[in-house]
Amino acid sequence: MSEKISYSRIITMAGAILAFSIGSGFATGQEVIQYITSYAYEGILVGLIFLAIFGYSNYAYAKAGNEKKFEKGSEVYRYFCGEKIGTIYDYFSVLFCYMSFIVMVGGAAATLQQQYEIPLVIGALILTILACITVVFGLETLVNILGKIGPVVVIICLIVGAVSFAKGISNLSMGVNLIKNKEIQIMKASNNWLLAGGSYGGFCMLWFGGFMAKLGAKNSMKELRRSVVLAAFLNTLAILVVGFALLANVSQVANAQIPNLILVENIFPPLAPVFSIIVFIAIYTTSVPLLWTASSRFALERSKKFTIITVALALLGYFIAMNIPFNRLINFVYVINGYAGIILLIFIISKNIKLKIESKNSLEVN
């Protein structure tokens, strides 16, 4: 008897995956401008590399979690890399997720300041408190919350990007020339599109290991496979559409902390306050699982120790975010850790090839 598939569950899990990945970097446009826009037409190649790495790695994590039923999602790194290197990646991924949480705090603060002139310390505190409270309720609550928010944010960003691109398409070639002739300076993820694509997919890999392994352990692989494909496609489509919308308006957005807000103001200024709230929500949806990943590594969910660690990490992240500019946070944290993700990808591919060879040999013997 074939396993019954729940399409509502597929959409919910795809939404949770999307919500995890569309945090401050994507929703503000700062990540997209550094990884896609800054490479002009070669940004398409960056997006395709991201699509391949994002889809493949998340499926590999989920499949491993489904087969091994890890008690902790972080065990997936030892499964793919062995005990010693896996332990290094375990702790490194926790550190990276926590550093990324700090990026989210900075992004939330910058968004509220640019639109509402709310002091950075207040905007950052609002995000910190909301994320902390949500994490305390555990992963299942996260999936249900994030699954509802993620698709909405992606659709809104797609609409904003598509309309902005359509309005500014006549300026696209001018934007390309400004970048290629270095007449305008944009902070870039790497010196070339190939490394940028690897870094883009790589930093997402370090975010998703524990999260996807736990989803795999608790859900049907038939549903998860479809969820991963759907999320990967929509995520890539969104970053390319927004990336080229920014390229068409590059002279205006190049030096902005929150470039997507400028796109909205160009479409219809009264929408900017509403969009800034949407950006804040997108940042919130990503900050929550990032903080959860760090806290859950050191304590069981819903325990007193888990709550104490969550509060302590949230407050520490708040104070760090208040001392480093948002765009520099993204450039340092995402790019450096993206390269570590590329190395992890090599381990995952090697492990899967080894498993296929062993399975083939076993069938031949039998």
N, C-alpha and C positions, 0 to 999 in steps of 0.2 A: 504494500500500500504506500503510495507516494505521500511525502510530507506536505501538509497543507501550508500554503504561503499566505501570510498576512501582509497585504500591500500597505495598510495603514502603519504597520510596524516598520516596514521598509522605509517609508517616508519619514517616520519619526526618528529612526536611527540615522538616516542620511542627513536629516536636519540637525541632529546632535553633532555629527561629524563636521558639518558645515559651520555650525555655530562655534565649535572649538577652533576652527581655522580662520574665521573671519573676524579676528579681534581688532585691536587698535590699528595695526599696520594696514590691513585692507580697508576697513571702514573709514579711516581718516584719509586714505590714499597715500600715506607716507611710504608704506612698504611697496606699494605698486609703482610709485614714481621711481623708487630706487632700483627695483628689479625688472620692470617692464618698460616704462616710459623712457628711461635714460639710455636705452639701447635702440631707440627708434624702431624701424621695421624688424630688426633682429629680436625685438621683444617677443615676437610670435614664437621664435625658436626657444626662448627662455620658458614660455608658457607650455610648450609641448614637452619639454624635459620635465618640468614640474608635474604635468599630468601623468607621465609615465612613472615617476618616482612615487608620487602621492598615492596613485592607485595600487601599484604593486606592493609597496611597503605596508600599507594599511590592510590589504588583503592577507599578506603574510603574517602580520601580527595577529589578526583575528583568527586565522586558521590554526596557528600555533596555540592560541588560547583555548580554542574550541576542542582541540585534540588533547591537550595536556591539562586543562582545567587548573591553571595556576591559582594558588591561593592569593598571591600578590601579582598584579600585572607586571611589575618590574622584573619578575623571573624570566620574562620573555627574552631579555638580553643575554642571560646565561644559556638559554636554549640555543640561541643563534651563534653566540660568540665563544662559548666555553666558560668555565668557572672564573678564571682570572680576568680575562678581557671583559667578560660579561658583567662581572662585579664592578669594573671600572666604568663601563657604560651605564650600569644601574645608577651609580651615584652621580655620574656626570649628567645623565638625563634629568635627574631630580634637580640638580643645580641649574641646568639650563631652563627647565620648566619654571623654576622659581625666578630666575633672572627675567624670563619672559613675562611672568606675572608683574614684575616691577615695570616692564615696558608698558603693560596695560594700564597700570596706575598713572604713569606719566602721560599716556595718550588720553585718558579720561580727563585729567586735569587740563591738558592743553586744549581739548575740545571745548570744555565749558568756559575756559578763559577767552578763547578766540571769539566765541559766539555771544556769551552772556557777560563777559568781563568778570566772571567769578574768580576770586583769587585761587592760584594753583593749589595752595594748601587745603582749601575747602573742597575743591573738585576732586582732588586725590583722596581726601578723607571719605567722601561719599562713596566712591567706588570701593575703597578698602573695606568699609563697614558692610556694604551689600554683599561683596564676594565672601567675606568671612562668615556672615550669617548663613548664606546658602550652602557653603561647603560643609558646614556642621551637620546638614541634613543627609549627606551621603550621595553615592553615585546614582542610584536609581532615580532619586529626585532630580539629579542633574540632567539625566538623559531625557526625562519627561519635560523639564523646563526648557532645556536647550533645543530639543527637537521641535518645539512649537515656534521658537523665536528664529532659529537659523534660516529656514527657507524664506521667511518674510524679509529679513534683512538683505539676503542675497537678491531677491526680486527687486526690492527698492533700489539697491545699488546698481543693478543691471539697468533699470529704467533711467536712473540719473545718468549713468554712463552712456547709454544709447542716445538719449536726448541731447546730451552735451556734445557727443561725437557728431551727431547729425547737424547740430547748429554750427559746429566749428570745423566741419570736414574740409571746407575751402582753405583753412589755415594749416591743414595737416602737413603738407609738403614744406611749408615755412618752418613748422616746428621741427621737422626732421633735419632741415638745413641748419637751424640754430644749434641743434645738438651736435651734429656731425662737424660743423665748423667751429665748435667750441665757443660760440658767441654767447652761450648761456651756460651757466654752471649748475649741474645737478649732482647731488651726492649719489654715487653709484655703488652697487653691491659688489662689483668686481671689475677687473680690467677688460673682461670679454664675456660674451653672452653664454658661452659654454659653462664656464665656472659659475656664472650667476645662476643658470638653470639648476646646476647641481647643488649649489648652496641653498636655493629656494626650496627645492624638494627636500634637501638634507635637514634643514632646521625643522621642517614639519615632522620629519621622521622621529626626531627626539621628543617632540611634543606627544606623539600619538602612541608610542610603544605600550605603556602600561594601560592607557585608556582603551585601546583597541583589543588588547589581550583580554581584558576583563569583559568587554562586550562579547568577544568570541566565546568566552567561558560560559556566558549566561544566555546566549541566543543561538538561533538556527543559522548555520552557515549559508543555507540557500537564501535566506533573507539578508544576511550580512553582505554576501557577495554582491547582491543587487544594490544594497545601500552604499557600498564603497564605490561602485561604478557610477551611480547617480551623483554622489557627492563630489567625486573627482571631476566629472564632466562639468557640473554646474560651477564648481569652484574655479576651474580653469577658464571657462567662458566668462565668468564675472571679472577675473583679474585682467583678461585681455581687453574686454570692452571698456573697463574703467581706465586701464593703462593707455589705450589709444584716445580716449576722451581727454585725458590729461595731456597727451602729446599734442592734440589739436589746440589746446589752451596753454601750452607750456610757458609762454612768456608771462602769464599771470600767476601760474601755480608753482613755478620753479623753487621759490624761496619760502613758500608757505609751510607752516607746521601741519596744518590740516587742509591739504589741497582740495579734497572733495567738497568741503564747504563752499569754496570759491566756485566750483562747478554749479552747485545748487543756486548760489546767488546770481549767477549768470542766467540761469533758466528762469527763476522767479524768486526774487529776494525774500518775499514773505515766507517761503518754504524753508529757508535756512534755519530758523529756530527749531522747526519740527525735525528737520534732518539731523541736527546736532543731537537731539534726544535719541534718534535712531542709532547714530554713531555710538553714543554712550552705551546704549543697550547692547550693541554688537561687541563693544569692548568688555562689557560685563559678562556676556556669554562665554567669552574666551578666558577671562581672568579666573572664573570659577573652577573649571577643570584643571587649570595650571596650578592653582593654589592647592586643589585637592590632591594632585599628583605628588606634590612635595610633602604634604601632611600625611597622606596615606602610606608613604614609604616608611614612616617612623612610628606609626600607631594605627590600631584598628579603628575603622570608622565608628562613629557614635560613642567612642569611649571618652572618658574624662581627659586622658592624655592627648587624644586626637584634638579635642577642643582647645586645650591649652597651647599645643604646638601650632594649630591653625591661627589662633589669635596672635601669637608671638611672631610668626612668619609674616602675617599680614601687616603688622605694625612696623616691622623692620623694613619690609618692602616699601611702605609708605615713605619712610624717612630717606631711603636711598633715592627714590624717584624724584624727590623734591630737590635734589642736588645735581641732577644731570639732565640736559635738554633732551626732549623727546626724540628728535630726529637722530641725534647721536646715540641714544640708547638703542634704537632699532638697528642702526648701521653696525654697531659693535656686537651686540648680542646675537642678532640673527645671522650675520655673515660669518663670524668666527665659528659659531656652533653648526652652521650649515655644512662646513667642510668636515666636521666630525661626523655628521650624518652621512656624508658620502662614503666614508670608511665603513660605517655600520652597514650601509647598503651592500657593500662588497661581501661582508660576512653573511648577510641574509641570502644573497644569491648563491654563494658557495654552499651554504647549508642546504638549501632547497635542491641544488644540483646533486649533492651527495645523497640526499634522501631519495631522489628519483632513481639514481643509479642502484642504490641498495634495494629499492622496491623492484626494479627490473630484474636484478640478479636473483632475488628471492623467487620471483615468478618463474624464471628460467629453471631454477633448481627443482621447483615443485612440478 
